[in-house]
Amino acid sequence: MKLDHKRTVLVGLAFLSICAFWQMYDNIIPLILTNTFHLDETISGAIMAADNVLALFLLPFFGALSDRTNTKIGRRMPFILGGTAAAVILMNLLPLFDNGYANGASTGKLAMFVVTLGLLLVAMGTYRSPAVALMPDVTPKPIRSRANAIINLMGAVGGILYLAITSVLYSQSRLEAIEAAGGCVNYQPLFMIVSAIMFVSIGVLFLTIKEPKLTAENQALEAGHPEWNLAIEDSAGHEVLPAPVKRSLGFLLASIALWFIGYNGVTTWFTTYVSEVMGQGLGGASTCLLIATAGAIVSYIPVGQIASKIGRKKTILGGVVMLAIAFGVAAFLNSESPTMLMNAMFCLAGIGWATINVNSFPMVVEMCSGSDVGRYTG
């Protein structure tokens, strides 16, 4: 069975826009909270955790809601378009409040920033599951690992675009000059560029991917291959998972929760950590993450091929080991550590994370029927 690479790349534009946003969010928002608003790490950490708390409710809800949606432009596309539009508007308000607070602190400005941030997180939560579910909607089950490798590659491109822009706009020398002058870092240009990336990506996706037509074609193909479906019909005619498959799904979801806890625990505070422990600023942190992303990019396609030979489970276990080694060694690094060792660990972390992500999502959606893809994605 042949994968339509061009179509998969275009579908991946949604994930590109999402990854560009979250890379910026995880890097910039902690700096704004601590440097501009001078919140302590407990309060700023609680605010940074809000996106994950909201995700617990928003992602499954909107994923399942998109399963039941039926419009002329498809099930997922209304959520993708509406969520992106709201996010683009809201995200550009944040640096305005940031700059305003730096020029004259007030509780009202802080409250407006936090409220806007909350609305932005809700906007992003409305379309993340539908955007990710679009790939399995238009891709047959046997080749979803290969398709997901390309989707993750597109996400990495979004991250690299952000990191490259940040490295240029906020180099260490420029940040030092701003600090020496007693000024405040203006993140407005960065937010505008990232919002433009999101707008263009979703625009191209909407114009090139005709969701209803492609979804219908894939459903017809899968209907001719009942052996692809792991669900069985109960006495009432409803599709249900056999007990062993349901048990496997439970363990898989628990694994996904655990490795995201570990990975997000590092990435959320990474820019602060690099600044305090490694003695580098935003530009240095972006360079480190760029190395990790580069490691992921070169491994996405090979990882999908390896999984097709040795199985997804063994491939994922290898990725978990690599990620654990990278983080374990990185815990002992400081400003005196060899640069080559640091770069090697960041690269290994990127490869390990890619190995996990490429294969875990197809394993989950393989256990569902076409009408439940959004719910399982959430």
ABEGO torsion letter per residue (X at the ends): XBBBAAAAAAAAAAAAAAAAAAAAAAAAAAAAAAAAAGBBAAAAAAAAAAAAAAAAAAAAAAAAAAAABBBAAEAAAAAAAAAAAAAAAAAAAAAAAAAAAAABBBAAAAAAAAAAAAAAAAAAAAAAAAAAAAAAAABBAAAAAAAAAAAAAAAAAAAAAAAAAAAAABBAAAAAAAAAAGBBBBAAAAAAAAAAAAAAAAAAAAAABBAAAAAAAAAAAAAABAAABABBBBAAGBBBBBAAAAAAAAAAAAAAAAAAAAAAAAAAAAAAAAAAAAGBBAAAAAAAAAAAAAAAAAAAAAAAAAAAAAEAAAAAAAAAAAAAAAAAAAAABBAABBAAAAAAAAAAAAAAAAAAAAAAAAAAAAABBAAAAAAAAX
